Amino acid sequence: MRDASTQFLARKYRIVSWFYDILDYPWERQYRLWRPLLLSNVEGTVLEAGVGTGRNLRHYPSAAHVTGVDLSSEMLVIAKKRARQARCSVTLMQQDALHLRDLPSARFDWYVATFLYCVLPDALQPRALEEMIRVLKPGGGFKLLEIVYSKDATLRRRQEFLAPLVEQLYGARFDRHTLEYLREKDGIEIVNTRFLKADAYLLIEGRKKPS
Ligand SMILES: C[S@@+](CC[C@H](N)C(=O)[O-])C[C@H]1O[C@@H](n2cnc3c(N)ncnc32)[C@H](O)[C@@H]1O
C-alpha cells in the first residue's frame, strides 16, 4: 500500500503532467545539454526510476535496454511518445520506486534517476535506495542527478525565492539529504560526486559492490 506522501505525489503529477514539459522548459534548455553526457556510457539493462515524460530516453545508446518506471501513468503516456525517438529498446511501467514489485532482484546493469530524489520526501529516500540496491546486479552502476541548495549567497537567495513554487508545482525541494542516505548504505560505493553547474546540480555516481 502507498503511503500518504506517495499518494500525494501521484495526485500532483496527474495534474502537472498536463503542462509539465512547458513548465519545465526554461530548465530543460540546460538539462538537455547534460542528458547526453550523462547517459553516453549507460549500456545493458537499465532501470530509470521516475522517468517522467521520458526526456532522457533518446539519449541512451542503442546498446541500452531501458525499463522506465514512474508513479504517474499520466507522465508515462507522454514518455511513451518520446520512447519512439529512442535508439535503445524501452519498456515503460507504472511502478513506485519505493516498491519495485514487478522487478526481480539483481536484474539491472544500471540505475538512473534524474530529479527524482529531490521530489521524494526524506523519510522515503532510504527505502527507495534499498530498492535501487536490490535490483542492481553486483557491480552494477548508478547515476543520480539532483538539485541542492548552493552555498553561494546570491544563488541561494534565488533558490529560496523559487523554493515555494518549485515545491508546490513539482513536490521538489533543494534540501533533501540523498548523498547522506547513500553514505549510510552498505553494499554500495560512491565512485564520484560532482556538480554540473555552480554547486547546485549534484551528480552522484556509484556502484553496487561486486559480491
Ligand atoms: C521532477 S520529475 C523528473 C522527471 C524526469 N526524470 C526528468 O529528468 O525530467 C519527477 C518524476 O518522478 C516521479 N515520481 C515521484 N515519486 C515517485 C515514486 N515514488 N516512484 C516513481 N516515480 C516517482 C514523478 O511522477 C515525476 O514523473
The ligand as an SDF file (V2000), in Angstrom:
LIG
                    3D

 27 29  0  0  0  0  0  0  0  0999 V2000
   10.7500   16.2210  -11.4090 C   0  0  0  0  0  0  0  0  0  0  0  0
   10.1470   14.8510  -12.3260 S   0  0  0  0  0  0  0  0  0  0  0  0
   11.6040   14.3150  -13.1800 C   0  0  0  0  0  0  0  0  0  0  0  0
   11.2920   13.5890  -14.4520 C   0  0  0  0  0  0  0  0  0  0  0  0
   12.4920   13.0850  -15.2650 C   0  0  0  0  0  0  0  0  0  0  0  0
   13.3110   12.1680  -14.5200 N   0  0  0  0  0  0  0  0  0  0  0  0
   13.3280   14.2010  -15.8110 C   0  0  0  0  0  0  0  0  0  0  0  0
   14.5580   14.2010  -15.6190 O   0  0  0  0  0  0  0  0  0  0  0  0
   12.7750   15.0970  -16.4830 O   0  0  0  0  0  0  0  0  0  0  0  0
    9.9410   13.6210  -11.0650 C   0  0  0  0  0  0  0  0  0  0  0  0
    9.2480   12.3550  -11.5600 C   0  0  0  0  0  0  0  0  0  0  0  0
    9.3220   11.3850  -10.5100 O   0  0  0  0  0  0  0  0  0  0  0  0
    8.0770   10.7040  -10.4340 C   0  0  0  0  0  0  0  0  0  0  0  0
    7.9370   10.1140   -9.1040 N   0  0  0  0  0  0  0  0  0  0  0  0
    7.7090   10.7430   -7.9290 C   0  0  0  0  0  0  0  0  0  0  0  0
    7.6730    9.8400   -6.9220 N   0  0  0  0  0  0  0  0  0  0  0  0
    7.8840    8.6290   -7.4770 C   0  0  0  0  0  0  0  0  0  0  0  0
    7.9550    7.3110   -6.9620 C   0  0  0  0  0  0  0  0  0  0  0  0
    7.7820    7.0580   -5.6560 N   0  0  0  0  0  0  0  0  0  0  0  0
    8.1760    6.2850   -7.8170 N   0  0  0  0  0  0  0  0  0  0  0  0
    8.3480    6.5260   -9.1450 C   0  0  0  0  0  0  0  0  0  0  0  0
    8.2810    7.7500   -9.7030 N   0  0  0  0  0  0  0  0  0  0  0  0
    8.0570    8.7950   -8.8740 C   0  0  0  0  0  0  0  0  0  0  0  0
    7.0370   11.7700  -10.7590 C   0  0  0  0  0  0  0  0  0  0  0  0
    5.8150   11.1910  -11.1590 O   0  0  0  0  0  0  0  0  0  0  0  0
    7.7510   12.5280  -11.8780 C   0  0  0  0  0  0  0  0  0  0  0  0
    7.4550   11.9760  -13.1250 O   0  0  0  0  0  0  0  0  0  0  0  0
  1  2  1  0
  2  3  1  0
  2 10  1  0
  3  4  1  0
  4  5  1  0
  5  6  1  0
  5  7  1  0
  7  8  2  0
  7  9  1  0
 10 11  1  0
 11 12  1  0
 11 26  1  0
 12 13  1  0
 13 14  1  0
 13 24  1  0
 14 15  1  0
 14 23  1  0
 15 16  2  0
 16 17  1  0
 17 18  1  0
 17 23  2  0
 18 19  1  0
 18 20  2  0
 20 21  1  0
 21 22  2  0
 22 23  1  0
 24 25  1  0
 24 26  1  0
 26 27  1  0
M  CHG  2   2   1   9  -1
M  END
$$$$
